[in-house]
Amino acid sequence: MFDISQQMEVFPTTVDLKRIDPSLNMRRFYRMSVQPDLFGGACLVREWGRIGYRGQMLIEQHDDEGRAVNALMKLSATKQRRGYKLLGEI
């Protein structure tokens, strides 16, 4: 009935952002994903750094997947206001 590959996610569990500005020699990435943990909660895994390098990682613990997705969406909106673009928009 519906083609799943063309259906949009209402609540994304992964976001890949990039910010490239050659005039500032800036080539950055920011990746976020929501993953279940061993105790029934969810984690927001955040990775960021310069494109082509390892970067840094931070894992935030949340009580459930809904709160982790809310944190992901809020942080994604903040990053987009600061000039990051979704991977498909570049």
C-alpha positions, 0 to 999 in steps of 0.5 A: 500500500505505502512505499516505506522508502518514500514515507517520512519519519515523524520522529527521526531517531538519527540526524546527520548535520554538516556545516561547510564554510570555505571562507572560514575554513570550516568543515564540521559534522554533527551526528545524533542518534537515539539508541536503547540502553540495557535498562529499558531507557534510551540514550542520545548519542552525539558525535561532532567534529571536523569532517575527516577526523574522529571528533568527540562523542557524548552519551546522554541517558534518558528515561524513555525513547520519547524524551531522547527523541525530544532532546534530539529534535531540540538540539537539531533545531538549535544546530540548524539555527547556527548554520548546520544543514541536514545531510540531504540539503547540502 
